[in-house]
């Protein structure tokens, strides 16, 4: 992983922290063009009741409206947490390229179980089970502990 990609992943963690500060679940994502240029970024926005307002889903919708199929295929989505099935499906339907995530769905499920948080209503599945052909990289251990700490804070656990 090069310095530009690491910078994008750090920004995802910053966006997740921004979501937490806004009272939302800590997730953040960056959409980058093939040359590494940031095309868009977003954070989780589910606190007001629309549970589909995930950053990966929003970026997929933006990409569908603003990028050619070739540009989408060459792009990379960087994210603080592995896509949920809804976001993975949106990614696949839109034809986005590679996904690089800081923490995996399996890690998140383990962290939440440790905290006694009930399982979500949608089953947690790896991206490749939803979109088998997409290139996926992660987790990134050096940053995953920061994401874990954000989730612990969201759920009121001591550091």
ROMISE-134795 format. One record per atom (N, C-alpha, C): atom name; residue in three letters; residue number from 1; x, y, z. Coordinates in nm, 4 decimals. Example, Ala and Ser with C-alpha at 12.3 -4.5 7.8 and 13.67 -1.06 7.14 Angstrom:
<recs>
N_ALA_1_1.3190_-0.5690_0.7800;
CA_ALA_1_1.2300_-0.4500_0.7800;
C_ALA_1_1.3200_-0.3300_0.7800;
N_SER_2_1.2850_-0.2250_0.7080;
CA_SER_2_1.3670_-0.1060_0.7140;
C_SER_2_1.2900_0.0030_0.7870;
</recs>
This chain:
<recs>
N_UNK_1_0.0846_-0.1176_0.0000;
CA_UNK_1_0.0000_0.0000_0.0000;
C_UNK_1_0.0892_0.1240_0.0000;
N_UNK_2_0.0588_0.2173_-0.0901;
CA_UNK_2_0.1433_0.3358_-0.0995;
C_UNK_2_0.0943_0.4478_-0.0063;
N_UNK_3_0.1690_0.5569_-0.0024;
CA_UNK_3_0.1386_0.6685_0.0880;
C_UNK_3_0.0041_0.7333_0.0573;
N_UNK_4_-0.0321_0.7438_-0.0700;
CA_UNK_4_-0.1601_0.8050_-0.1076;
C_UNK_4_-0.2757_0.7199_-0.0552;
N_UNK_5_-0.2663_0.5887_-0.0727;
CA_UNK_5_-0.3723_0.5002_-0.0248;
C_UNK_5_-0.3830_0.5050_0.1273;
N_UNK_6_-0.2702_0.5085_0.1941;
CA_UNK_6_-0.2712_0.5177_0.3402;
C_UNK_6_-0.3332_0.6497_0.3856;
N_UNK_7_-0.3060_0.7571_0.3126;
CA_UNK_7_-0.3664_0.8874_0.3442;
C_UNK_7_-0.5185_0.8801_0.3288;
N_UNK_8_-0.5662_0.8133_0.2242;
CA_UNK_8_-0.7104_0.7979_0.2040;
C_UNK_8_-0.7724_0.7173_0.3182;
N_UNK_9_-0.7041_0.6126_0.3627;
CA_UNK_9_-0.7575_0.5316_0.4732;
C_UNK_9_-0.7594_0.6108_0.6040;
N_UNK_10_-0.6565_0.6907_0.6262;
CA_UNK_10_-0.6563_0.7761_0.7461;
C_UNK_10_-0.7724_0.8752_0.7414;
N_UNK_11_-0.8007_0.9269_0.6216;
CA_UNK_11_-0.9143_1.0185_0.6074;
C_UNK_11_-1.0453_0.9460_0.6384;
N_UNK_12_-1.0570_0.8206_0.6009;
CA_UNK_12_-1.1763_0.7420_0.6334;
C_UNK_12_-1.1960_0.7332_0.7844;
N_UNK_13_-1.0868_0.7125_0.8569;
CA_UNK_13_-1.0951_0.7068_1.0032;
C_UNK_13_-1.1348_0.8441_1.0588;
N_UNK_14_-1.0812_0.9506_1.0008;
CA_UNK_14_-1.1208_1.0864_1.0423;
C_UNK_14_-1.2697_1.1090_1.0180;
N_UNK_15_-1.3199_1.0655_0.9028;
CA_UNK_15_-1.4616_1.0799_0.8720;
C_UNK_15_-1.5474_0.9981_0.9679;
N_UNK_16_-1.4986_0.8802_1.0052;
CA_UNK_16_-1.5703_0.7987_1.1035;
C_UNK_16_-1.5768_0.8716_1.2378;
N_UNK_17_-1.4677_0.9364_1.2757;
CA_UNK_17_-1.4666_1.0144_1.4000;
C_UNK_17_-1.5631_1.1331_1.3895;
N_UNK_18_-1.5699_1.1963_1.2727;
CA_UNK_18_-1.6654_1.3056_1.2519;
C_UNK_18_-1.8085_1.2549_1.2673;
N_UNK_19_-1.8360_1.1367_1.2137;
CA_UNK_19_-1.9695_1.0784_1.2281;
C_UNK_19_-2.0004_1.0578_1.3764;
N_UNK_20_-1.9055_1.0044_1.4502;
CA_UNK_20_-1.9242_0.9814_1.5929;
C_UNK_20_-1.9523_1.1132_1.6658;
N_UNK_21_-1.8752_1.2164_1.6349;
CA_UNK_21_-1.8946_1.3470_1.6983;
C_UNK_21_-2.0324_1.4048_1.6666;
N_UNK_22_-2.0894_1.3671_1.5518;
CA_UNK_22_-2.2223_1.4138_1.5125;
C_UNK_22_-2.3330_1.3236_1.5689;
N_UNK_23_-2.2944_1.2248_1.6522;
CA_UNK_23_-2.3920_1.1355_1.7128;
C_UNK_23_-2.4304_1.0175_1.6260;
N_UNK_24_-2.3465_0.9877_1.5286;
CA_UNK_24_-2.3761_0.8806_1.4350;
C_UNK_24_-2.2786_0.7651_1.4530;
N_UNK_25_-2.3112_0.6522_1.3914;
CA_UNK_25_-2.2211_0.5371_1.3951;
C_UNK_25_-2.0938_0.5723_1.3192;
N_UNK_26_-1.9780_0.5293_1.3707;
CA_UNK_26_-1.8489_0.5726_1.3146;
C_UNK_26_-1.8046_0.4968_1.1897;
N_UNK_27_-1.8479_0.5475_1.0749;
CA_UNK_27_-1.8039_0.4942_0.9463;
C_UNK_27_-1.7745_0.6106_0.8533;
N_UNK_28_-1.6679_0.5978_0.7742;
CA_UNK_28_-1.6334_0.7001_0.6763;
C_UNK_28_-1.5711_0.6375_0.5538;
N_UNK_29_-1.5916_0.7020_0.4385;
CA_UNK_29_-1.5424_0.6476_0.3117;
C_UNK_29_-1.4942_0.7572_0.2177;
N_UNK_30_-1.4011_0.7189_0.1311;
CA_UNK_30_-1.3442_0.8081_0.0289;
C_UNK_30_-1.3491_0.7356_-0.1047;
N_UNK_31_-1.3941_0.8070_-0.2078;
CA_UNK_31_-1.3923_0.7551_-0.3444;
C_UNK_31_-1.2781_0.8234_-0.4181;
N_UNK_32_-1.1883_0.7440_-0.4748;
CA_UNK_32_-1.0724_0.7987_-0.5458;
C_UNK_32_-1.0683_0.7490_-0.6893;
N_UNK_33_-1.0268_0.8379_-0.7783;
CA_UNK_33_-1.0076_0.8029_-0.9189;
C_UNK_33_-0.8846_0.7131_-0.9325;
N_UNK_34_-0.8657_0.6613_-1.0520;
CA_UNK_34_-0.7527_0.5718_-1.0793;
C_UNK_34_-0.6187_0.6348_-1.0437;
N_UNK_35_-0.6063_0.7675_-1.0588;
CA_UNK_35_-0.4795_0.8352_-1.0284;
C_UNK_35_-0.4673_0.8759_-0.8815;
N_UNK_36_-0.5650_0.8377_-0.7997;
CA_UNK_36_-0.5605_0.8683_-0.6565;
C_UNK_36_-0.6320_0.9963_-0.6170;
N_UNK_37_-0.6794_1.0740_-0.7148;
CA_UNK_37_-0.7512_1.1977_-0.6860;
C_UNK_37_-0.8813_1.1670_-0.6130;
N_UNK_38_-0.9077_1.2389_-0.5052;
CA_UNK_38_-1.0314_1.2199_-0.4303;
C_UNK_38_-1.1467_1.2806_-0.5093;
N_UNK_39_-1.2474_1.1976_-0.5347;
CA_UNK_39_-1.3664_1.2404_-0.6080;
C_UNK_39_-1.4820_1.2734_-0.5142;
N_UNK_40_-1.4813_1.2107_-0.3983;
CA_UNK_40_-1.5875_1.2330_-0.3017;
C_UNK_40_-1.5548_1.1640_-0.1717;
N_UNK_41_-1.6213_1.2088_-0.0672;
CA_UNK_41_-1.6068_1.1453_0.0640;
C_UNK_41_-1.7369_1.1657_0.1395;
N_UNK_42_-1.7621_1.0776_0.2347;
CA_UNK_42_-1.8833_1.0896_0.3150;
C_UNK_42_-1.8634_1.0111_0.4439;
N_UNK_43_-1.9560_1.0343_0.5346;
CA_UNK_43_-1.9577_0.9633_0.6618;
C_UNK_43_-2.0975_0.9080_0.6834;
N_UNK_44_-2.1109_0.8223_0.7819;
CA_UNK_44_-2.2412_0.7663_0.8134;
C_UNK_44_-2.3382_0.8769_0.8521;
N_UNK_45_-2.4640_0.8623_0.8107;
CA_UNK_45_-2.5680_0.9614_0.8403;
C_UNK_45_-2.6993_0.8905_0.8747;
N_UNK_46_-2.6915_0.7837_0.9523;
CA_UNK_46_-2.8100_0.7045_0.9843;
C_UNK_46_-2.8819_0.7501_1.1106;
N_UNK_47_-2.8243_0.8407_1.1859;
CA_UNK_47_-2.8795_0.8795_1.3160;
C_UNK_47_-3.0199_0.9385_1.3082;
N_UNK_48_-3.0563_0.9959_1.1948;
CA_UNK_48_-3.1894_1.0564_1.1823;
C_UNK_48_-3.2967_0.9549_1.1433;
N_UNK_49_-3.2586_0.8274_1.1314;
CA_UNK_49_-3.3580_0.7230_1.1101;
C_UNK_49_-3.3519_0.6495_0.9780;
N_UNK_50_-3.2842_0.7033_0.8770;
CA_UNK_50_-3.2718_0.6335_0.7489;
C_UNK_50_-3.1474_0.5466_0.7551;
N_UNK_51_-3.1656_0.4185_0.7808;
CA_UNK_51_-3.0540_0.3261_0.8013;
C_UNK_51_-2.9791_0.2941_0.6721;
N_UNK_52_-3.0231_0.3485_0.5578;
CA_UNK_52_-2.9517_0.3261_0.4318;
C_UNK_52_-2.8496_0.4351_0.4035;
N_UNK_53_-2.8348_0.5322_0.4905;
CA_UNK_53_-2.7457_0.6464_0.4658;
C_UNK_53_-2.6003_0.6137_0.5017;
N_UNK_54_-2.5510_0.5037_0.4465;
CA_UNK_54_-2.4120_0.4631_0.4645;
C_UNK_54_-2.3266_0.5377_0.3625;
N_UNK_55_-2.2026_0.5728_0.3976;
CA_UNK_55_-2.1195_0.6483_0.3040;
C_UNK_55_-2.0872_0.5720_0.1758;
N_UNK_56_-2.0696_0.4417_0.1855;
CA_UNK_56_-2.0359_0.3627_0.0667;
C_UNK_56_-2.1517_0.3630_-0.0338;
N_UNK_57_-2.2738_0.3580_0.0182;
CA_UNK_57_-2.3935_0.3600_-0.0650;
C_UNK_57_-2.4084_0.4964_-0.1326;
N_UNK_58_-2.3867_0.6024_-0.0549;
CA_UNK_58_-2.3963_0.7388_-0.1094;
C_UNK_58_-2.2918_0.7616_-0.2181;
N_UNK_59_-2.1703_0.7138_-0.1971;
CA_UNK_59_-2.0648_0.7306_-0.2974;
C_UNK_59_-2.0944_0.6492_-0.4231;
N_UNK_60_-2.1535_0.5311_-0.4072;
CA_UNK_60_-2.1918_0.4516_-0.5242;
C_UNK_60_-2.2974_0.5256_-0.6061;
N_UNK_61_-2.3942_0.5843_-0.5399;
CA_UNK_61_-2.4980_0.6607_-0.6113;
C_UNK_61_-2.4372_0.7817_-0.6819;
N_UNK_62_-2.3451_0.8498_-0.6145;
CA_UNK_62_-2.2788_0.9644_-0.6767;
C_UNK_62_-2.2013_0.9193_-0.8010;
N_UNK_63_-2.1292_0.8088_-0.7873;
CA_UNK_63_-2.0494_0.7579_-0.8991;
C_UNK_63_-2.1383_0.7228_-1.0183;
N_UNK_64_-2.2534_0.6624_-0.9927;
CA_UNK_64_-2.3443_0.6257_-1.1009;
C_UNK_64_-2.3909_0.7489_-1.1780;
N_UNK_65_-2.4101_0.8581_-1.1072;
CA_UNK_65_-2.4616_0.9800_-1.1693;
C_UNK_65_-2.3531_1.0663_-1.2339;
N_UNK_66_-2.2278_1.0493_-1.1927;
CA_UNK_66_-2.1238_1.1442_-1.2322;
C_UNK_66_-2.0019_1.0855_-1.3015;
N_UNK_67_-1.9942_0.9546_-1.3159;
CA_UNK_67_-1.8761_0.8918_-1.3743;
C_UNK_67_-1.9170_0.7984_-1.4875;
N_UNK_68_-1.8282_0.7827_-1.5842;
CA_UNK_68_-1.8517_0.6856_-1.6911;
C_UNK_68_-1.8277_0.5450_-1.6354;
N_UNK_69_-1.8799_0.4430_-1.7037;
CA_UNK_69_-1.8525_0.3062_-1.6583;
C_UNK_69_-1.7021_0.2769_-1.6450;
N_UNK_70_-1.6214_0.3255_-1.7370;
CA_UNK_70_-1.4765_0.3034_-1.7304;
C_UNK_70_-1.4129_0.3718_-1.6106;
N_UNK_71_-1.4557_0.4932_-1.5835;
CA_UNK_71_-1.4033_0.5652_-1.4670;
C_UNK_71_-1.4416_0.4935_-1.3374;
N_UNK_72_-1.5650_0.4456_-1.3308;
CA_UNK_72_-1.6100_0.3736_-1.2101;
C_UNK_72_-1.5280_0.2464_-1.1902;
N_UNK_73_-1.5048_0.1723_-1.2972;
CA_UNK_73_-1.4303_0.0465_-1.2870;
C_UNK_73_-1.2863_0.0695_-1.2425;
N_UNK_74_-1.2296_0.1847_-1.2768;
CA_UNK_74_-1.0910_0.2154_-1.2406;
C_UNK_74_-1.0787_0.2808_-1.1031;
N_UNK_75_-1.1907_0.3185_-1.0427;
CA_UNK_75_-1.1899_0.3884_-0.9141;
C_UNK_75_-1.1713_0.2904_-0.7978;
N_UNK_76_-1.1372_0.3465_-0.6833;
CA_UNK_76_-1.1237_0.2691_-0.5592;
C_UNK_76_-1.2065_0.3357_-0.4504;
N_UNK_77_-1.2771_0.2532_-0.3741;
CA_UNK_77_-1.3467_0.3013_-0.2550;
C_UNK_77_-1.2640_0.2597_-0.1352;
N_UNK_78_-1.2218_0.3592_-0.0580;
CA_UNK_78_-1.1512_0.3373_0.0681;
C_UNK_78_-1.2536_0.3571_0.1786;
N_UNK_79_-1.2483_0.2743_0.2804;
CA_UNK_79_-1.3505_0.2850_0.3839;
C_UNK_79_-1.3001_0.2358_0.5190;
N_UNK_80_-1.3582_0.2910_0.6228;
CA_UNK_80_-1.3148_0.2546_0.7585;
C_UNK_80_-1.3592_0.1134_0.7953;
N_UNK_81_-1.4681_0.0677_0.7365;
CA_UNK_81_-1.5184_-0.0661_0.7655;
C_UNK_81_-1.5642_-0.1352_0.6385;
N_UNK_82_-1.5458_-0.2652_0.6344;
CA_UNK_82_-1.5882_-0.3432_0.5182;
C_UNK_82_-1.7356_-0.3161_0.4875;
N_UNK_83_-1.7684_-0.3071_0.3605;
CA_UNK_83_-1.9056_-0.2806_0.3168;
C_UNK_83_-2.0038_-0.3825_0.3756;
N_UNK_84_-2.1207_-0.3345_0.4133;
CA_UNK_84_-2.2302_-0.4236_0.4496;
C_UNK_84_-2.2875_-0.4818_0.3197;
N_UNK_85_-2.3751_-0.5807_0.3260;
CA_UNK_85_-2.4307_-0.6375_0.2035;
C_UNK_85_-2.5009_-0.5340_0.1140;
N_UNK_86_-2.5730_-0.4380_0.1732;
CA_UNK_86_-2.6410_-0.3351_0.0940;
C_UNK_86_-2.5396_-0.2521_0.0151;
N_UNK_87_-2.4341_-0.2098_0.0820;
CA_UNK_87_-2.3336_-0.1258_0.0170;
C_UNK_87_-2.2513_-0.2052_-0.0841;
N_UNK_88_-2.2221_-0.3304_-0.0526;
CA_UNK_88_-2.1493_-0.4149_-0.1474;
C_UNK_88_-2.2312_-0.4344_-0.2745;
N_UNK_89_-2.3619_-0.4558_-0.2594;
CA_UNK_89_-2.4481_-0.4721_-0.3764;
C_UNK_89_-2.4511_-0.3437_-0.4588;
N_UNK_90_-2.4632_-0.2289_-0.3945;
CA_UNK_90_-2.4627_-0.1015_-0.4669;
C_UNK_90_-2.3312_-0.0848_-0.5425;
N_UNK_91_-2.2213_-0.1164_-0.4768;
CA_UNK_91_-2.0883_-0.1091_-0.5385;
C_UNK_91_-2.0847_-0.1958_-0.6650;
N_UNK_92_-2.1330_-0.3193_-0.6531;
CA_UNK_92_-2.1326_-0.4111_-0.7668;
C_UNK_92_-2.2247_-0.3674_-0.8787;
N_UNK_93_-2.3458_-0.3235_-0.8456;
CA_UNK_93_-2.4411_-0.2815_-0.9488;
C_UNK_93_-2.3912_-0.1596_-1.0247;
N_UNK_94_-2.3226_-0.0689_-0.9554;
CA_UNK_94_-2.2715_0.0528_-1.0190;
C_UNK_94_-2.1443_0.0242_-1.0991;
N_UNK_95_-2.0756_-0.0843_-1.0661;
CA_UNK_95_-1.9553_-0.1214_-1.1395;
C_UNK_95_-1.8297_-0.0514_-1.0926;
N_UNK_96_-1.8268_-0.0188_-0.9619;
CA_UNK_96_-1.7048_0.0413_-0.9067;
C_UNK_96_-1.5945_-0.0629_-0.8990;
N_UNK_97_-1.4713_-0.0159_-0.8936;
CA_UNK_97_-1.3544_-0.1041_-0.8893;
C_UNK_97_-1.3214_-0.1518_-0.7497;
N_UNK_98_-1.1988_-0.1435_-0.7170;
CA_UNK_98_-1.1410_-0.1987_-0.5943;
C_UNK_98_-1.1997_-0.1367_-0.4674;
N_UNK_99_-1.2003_-0.2165_-0.3603;
CA_UNK_99_-1.2390_-0.1716_-0.2265;
C_UNK_99_-1.1216_-0.1984_-0.1336;
N_UNK_100_-1.0852_-0.0978_-0.0543;
CA_UNK_100_-0.9818_-0.1138_0.0482;
C_UNK_100_-1.0440_-0.0693_0.1803;
N_UNK_101_-1.0471_-0.1593_0.2788;
CA_UNK_101_-1.1087_-0.1254_0.4065;
C_UNK_101_-1.0108_-0.1405_0.5220;
N_UNK_102_-1.0362_-0.0611_0.6278;
CA_UNK_102_-0.9519_-0.0643_0.7473;
C_UNK_102_-0.9859_-0.1855_0.8329;
N_UNK_103_-1.1145_-0.2027_0.8656;
CA_UNK_103_-1.1564_-0.3131_0.9526;
C_UNK_103_-1.2611_-0.3981_0.8810;
N_UNK_104_-1.2574_-0.5277_0.9082;
CA_UNK_104_-1.3472_-0.6215_0.8407;
C_UNK_104_-1.4813_-0.6319_0.9134;
N_UNK_105_-1.5792_-0.6845_0.8421;
CA_UNK_105_-1.7096_-0.7121_0.9023;
C_UNK_105_-1.6954_-0.8119_1.0162;
N_UNK_106_-1.6058_-0.9079_0.9985;
CA_UNK_106_-1.5833_-1.0079_1.1033;
C_UNK_106_-1.5263_-0.9414_1.2290;
N_UNK_107_-1.4321_-0.8487_1.2115;
CA_UNK_107_-1.3778_-0.7761_1.3265;
C_UNK_107_-1.4876_-0.6969_1.3959;
N_UNK_108_-1.5680_-0.6239_1.3178;
CA_UNK_108_-1.6745_-0.5427_1.3750;
C_UNK_108_-1.7734_-0.6298_1.4515;
N_UNK_109_-1.8137_-0.7414_1.3936;
CA_UNK_109_-1.9069_-0.8309_1.4619;
C_UNK_109_-1.8489_-0.8780_1.5954;
N_UNK_110_-1.7205_-0.9088_1.5971;
CA_UNK_110_-1.6549_-0.9504_1.7213;
C_UNK_110_-1.6518_-0.8396_1.8245;
N_UNK_111_-1.6182_-0.7183_1.7805;
CA_UNK_111_-1.6137_-0.6050_1.8729;
C_UNK_111_-1.7507_-0.5787_1.9332;
N_UNK_112_-1.8539_-0.5823_1.8496;
CA_UNK_112_-1.9889_-0.5545_1.8988;
C_UNK_112_-2.0372_-0.6649_1.9912;
N_UNK_113_-2.0031_-0.7891_1.9607;
CA_UNK_113_-2.0398_-0.9007_2.0489;
C_UNK_113_-1.9736_-0.8844_2.1854;
N_UNK_114_-1.8462_-0.8428_2.1865;
CA_UNK_114_-1.7761_-0.8179_2.3129;
C_UNK_114_-1.8475_-0.7126_2.3970;
N_UNK_115_-1.9103_-0.6164_2.3308;
CA_UNK_115_-1.9794_-0.5069_2.3985;
C_UNK_115_-2.1244_-0.5407_2.4308;
N_UNK_116_-2.1702_-0.6572_2.3883;
CA_UNK_116_-2.3083_-0.6966_2.4141;
C_UNK_116_-2.4101_-0.6265_2.3255;
N_UNK_117_-2.3656_-0.5762_2.2112;
CA_UNK_117_-2.4546_-0.5077_2.1175;
C_UNK_117_-2.5299_-0.6137_2.0371;
N_UNK_118_-2.6638_-0.6015_2.0278;
CA_UNK_118_-2.7401_-0.7004_1.9494;
C_UNK_118_-2.6959_-0.7025_1.8029;
N_UNK_119_-2.7090_-0.8180_1.7412;
CA_UNK_119_-2.6737_-0.8327_1.5998;
C_UNK_119_-2.7638_-0.7432_1.5156;
N_UNK_120_-2.7115_-0.6924_1.4030;
CA_UNK_120_-2.7929_-0.6080_1.3159;
C_UNK_120_-2.9024_-0.6912_1.2475;
N_UNK_121_-3.0039_-0.6240_1.1917;
CA_UNK_121_-3.1122_-0.6964_1.1256;
C_UNK_121_-3.0721_-0.7587_0.9918;
N_UNK_122_-2.9601_-0.7135_0.9351;
CA_UNK_122_-2.9102_-0.7677_0.8084;
C_UNK_122_-2.7843_-0.8473_0.8384;
N_UNK_123_-2.7779_-0.9660_0.7858;
CA_UNK_123_-2.6645_-1.0541_0.8106;
C_UNK_123_-2.5339_-0.9919_0.7627;
N_UNK_124_-2.4301_-1.0067_0.8410;
CA_UNK_124_-2.2973_-0.9577_0.8053;
C_UNK_124_-2.2302_-1.0614_0.7159;
N_UNK_125_-2.1915_-1.0184_0.5958;
CA_UNK_125_-2.1264_-1.1075_0.5005;
C_UNK_125_-2.0048_-1.0382_0.4420;
N_UNK_126_-1.9008_-1.1133_0.4082;
CA_UNK_126_-1.7861_-1.0527_0.3399;
C_UNK_126_-1.8273_-0.9994_0.2026;
N_UNK_127_-1.7617_-0.8943_0.1587;
CA_UNK_127_-1.7914_-0.8325_0.0296;
C_UNK_127_-1.7904_-0.9363_-0.0832;
N_UNK_128_-1.6909_-1.0235_-0.0837;
CA_UNK_128_-1.6763_-1.1201_-0.1941;
C_UNK_128_-1.7946_-1.2161_-0.2055;
N_UNK_129_-1.8719_-1.2337_-0.0969;
CA_UNK_129_-1.9909_-1.3178_-0.1062;
C_UNK_129_-2.1037_-1.2456_-0.1778;
N_UNK_130_-2.0986_-1.1143_-0.1814;
CA_UNK_130_-2.2013_-1.0335_-0.2475;
C_UNK_130_-2.1562_-0.9977_-0.3897;
N_UNK_131_-2.0305_-0.9574_-0.4031;
CA_UNK_131_-1.9743_-0.9151_-0.5324;
C_UNK_131_-1.8460_-0.9955_-0.5547;
N_UNK_132_-1.8588_-1.1172_-0.6067;
CA_UNK_132_-1.7433_-1.2059_-0.6145;
C_UNK_132_-1.6268_-1.1560_-0.6994;
N_UNK_133_-1.6513_-1.0723_-0.7977;
CA_UNK_133_-1.5443_-1.0318_-0.8879;
C_UNK_133_-1.4665_-0.9089_-0.8471;
N_UNK_134_-1.5054_-0.8420_-0.7399;
CA_UNK_134_-1.4395_-0.7173_-0.7029;
C_UNK_134_-1.3085_-0.7450_-0.6281;
N_UNK_135_-1.2092_-0.6614_-0.6553;
CA_UNK_135_-1.0816_-0.6711_-0.5846;
C_UNK_135_-1.0983_-0.6061_-0.4468;
N_UNK_136_-1.0638_-0.6793_-0.3418;
CA_UNK_136_-1.0829_-0.6328_-0.2048;
C_UNK_136_-0.9532_-0.6472_-0.1272;
N_UNK_137_-0.9187_-0.5408_-0.0531;
CA_UNK_137_-0.8004_-0.5445_0.0334;
C_UNK_137_-0.8396_-0.4978_0.1723;
N_UNK_138_-0.7873_-0.5629_0.2729;
CA_UNK_138_-0.8120_-0.5260_0.4112;
C_UNK_138_-0.8168_-0.6513_0.4948;
N_UNK_139_-0.8138_-0.6394_0.6219;
CA_UNK_139_-0.8050_-0.5167_0.7008;
C_UNK_139_-0.6630_-0.4595_0.7065;
N_UNK_140_-0.6543_-0.3412_0.7659;
CA_UNK_140_-0.5272_-0.2714_0.7833;
C_UNK_140_-0.5027_-0.2610_0.9349;
N_UNK_141_-0.4266_-0.3545_0.9906;
CA_UNK_141_-0.4111_-0.3627_1.1360;
C_UNK_141_-0.3644_-0.2330_1.2034;
N_UNK_142_-0.2781_-0.1558_1.1377;
CA_UNK_142_-0.2275_-0.0337_1.2003;
C_UNK_142_-0.3369_0.0676_1.2281;
N_UNK_143_-0.4450_0.0636_1.1514;
CA_UNK_143_-0.5552_0.1586_1.1699;
C_UNK_143_-0.6790_0.0954_1.2336;
N_UNK_144_-0.6906_-0.0361_1.2266;
CA_UNK_144_-0.8107_-0.1037_1.2762;
C_UNK_144_-0.8355_-0.0773_1.4246;
N_UNK_145_-0.7303_-0.0656_1.5023;
CA_UNK_145_-0.7495_-0.0403_1.6457;
C_UNK_145_-0.8129_0.0967_1.6687;
N_UNK_146_-0.7832_0.1932_1.5829;
CA_UNK_146_-0.8474_0.3248_1.5943;
C_UNK_146_-0.9973_0.3141_1.5657;
N_UNK_147_-1.0339_0.2341_1.4673;
CA_UNK_147_-1.1752_0.2138_1.4348;
C_UNK_147_-1.2447_0.1407_1.5500;
N_UNK_148_-1.1783_0.0435_1.6054;
CA_UNK_148_-1.2347_-0.0287_1.7210;
C_UNK_148_-1.2635_0.0687_1.8346;
N_UNK_149_-1.1699_0.1583_1.8629;
CA_UNK_149_-1.1885_0.2561_1.9705;
C_UNK_149_-1.3089_0.3460_1.9429;
N_UNK_150_-1.3306_0.3847_1.8176;
CA_UNK_150_-1.4470_0.4669_1.7832;
C_UNK_150_-1.5773_0.3919_1.8102;
N_UNK_151_-1.5819_0.2650_1.7768;
CA_UNK_151_-1.7015_0.1851_1.8027;
C_UNK_151_-1.7236_0.1675_1.9524;
N_UNK_152_-1.6170_0.1479_2.0261;
CA_UNK_152_-1.6305_0.1376_2.1720;
C_UNK_152_-1.6886_0.2670_2.2290;
N_UNK_153_-1.6408_0.3812_2.1833;
CA_UNK_153_-1.6952_0.5091_2.2297;
C_UNK_153_-1.8411_0.5248_2.1917;
N_UNK_154_-1.8766_0.4870_2.0689;
CA_UNK_154_-2.0161_0.4980_2.0242;
C_UNK_154_-2.1083_0.4190_2.1157;
N_UNK_155_-2.0636_0.3021_2.1574;
CA_UNK_155_-2.1472_0.2143_2.2396;
C_UNK_155_-2.1246_0.2351_2.3901;
N_UNK_156_-2.0523_0.3405_2.4252;
CA_UNK_156_-2.0385_0.3784_2.5665;
C_UNK_156_-1.9463_0.2914_2.6472;
N_UNK_157_-1.8543_0.2211_2.5839;
CA_UNK_157_-1.7604_0.1361_2.6555;
C_UNK_157_-1.6397_0.2191_2.6980;
N_UNK_158_-1.5814_0.1881_2.8126;
CA_UNK_158_-1.4603_0.2591_2.8529;
C_UNK_158_-1.3440_0.2245_2.7600;
N_UNK_159_-1.2529_0.3186_2.7451;
CA_UNK_159_-1.1361_0.2959_2.6577;
C_UNK_159_-1.0404_0.1960_2.7138;
</recs>
